[in-house]
Amino acid sequence: MGTKPFKLVVRALIKDEKDKILMLKRSIHSRSNPGLWELPGGKVEIGEDFDQALIREIKEETGLNITLKKAIGVAQQEHGHRHSLHLILLVEVNSGKLRISDEHEQYQWIKVNKIPTLKLANWMESFLKHHSLE
């Protein structure tokens, strides 16, 4: 793995009342995972608690206000300049109206068994091989 630094990325598993999961498609212009589908979330900034980072990222990316419920797993992604460690948490939506940021070009509420039909970020594919979202 060499001397590349690790960066913590937090992700939210958000389910609707029909148990569909919110997936976001990254903008084709994104530096990481362009045009690929993944759970909403983002990097933890220096000095930031990971729970506050996830609350901030979900608000920025979706307009939703959340409460963290429990951790459900981790996945790792290799980049040329770093390793990203994705911590995935089940969250509950408290309020807000869904709208996506310009980091993404599309969103979809999708049944768990249909997620593998999307063109997924490699960390998301790896996560699904080892964890259940149900």
N, C-alpha and C positions, 0 to 999 in steps of 0.2 A: 504493500500500500504506500510505501515511500513516505515522503515528508509533507505531502499535501495536507492542509488543515481540514478539520471536520467543521461543518456548519450545521447547527440544529435548525430544522424546519418543522413547523407544527402544522398539522392538517386536521380538518374537522369532518367527521361523519355526521351529516345532517340528513335526517329522515323526515318525510312528510307524514300526514295522517294515513296514507295508504302504504306506508313503509317503502316508498320510493326514495332513492338516494340522490342528493344534489351533486352533479358532476359539472365541472367547468372545463371549457376548451380554451387553452392558452392561445393568445394572439399569435399569428404567424410571424410577427416581428419580435416575439419574446426571445430573450437571451437564453432562457432555459426552457426546454420542452415545447418549442414552438409548434403550434397546431395540434397538440396532443391533449387528451382528456385526463383529468386528475381531480382529486378532492380539493376543495378550497383550502387556502392557508398560505403560509409564507415563512420567511426567515425570522429567527429571533435576533433582535438587535443587541449589541453589546450593552450589558447592564440591565437588560429587560428580563423579567420573569417570563418563562415560557407560557404560562397561563394568560398573562396580560398580552403577550405577543399574539396568541391565537384569537383572543377577543378583538384586538386591534385589526388583525389581518382580515378576519371575517367581516367586520364592519366595513373596512375599506373595499373588499372585493365583492361583497354581496349586499351591503346595507342592512344586514341582520344583526340583532343583538342576541348574544348567546350566553349560556351557562355551561361550563364543562361538567360532564358526568363521570366519565372514566376513560382510562387509556385502554386501547384495544390492540395495539401492536406497533411495530417499527419496521421500517424498510430503509435500505441504503441505496444511494445513487452515486455513481462515479462521474465526475466531471474532469476535464483536463486540468483544472486549477484547484479542485477541492473534492472532498467527499461530502455529500449531504446525507444527514441522518434524519429521516422523516419520522416524527412521533405522531401517531394518529389517535385522536380522541373522539369519543362519542360525545356530542353536545346536544343541547336542547335550545330551540329558538324561543326567545322571550318576547321579542317585538321586532318591528321593522318591516319594510316592504322590499322584496327581492329586486335588486338591480345590480348588474355586473359592472365592474370597472373596465377601463380600457386595456387592462392586462389580459383580458379575456375577450373572445369574440362570440361566445355562445354558452348557454347553460342548458341543462336537461335534468329533469327528474326521471329517474330510470330504475326499473326493478333490478335487484341484485344479480339475477341470472342473466340479464342482458348487458351488464357492464363489460364483460369480455368481448362483446361485439364492437365496442368502440376502439378507436386507435389510441391506446393508452400510453402515458409516460412509462418508461421502463421501471421506475420505482413502484408504480401502481400495479403493473403486471406481476412483479416479484411479490408484492404484498399479497395479492389475491391468491397466489400459489400456496401461501403459507398461513393465511388467516381467513376467517369468515367475516363477512359484513352483516350477517343476519343476527 
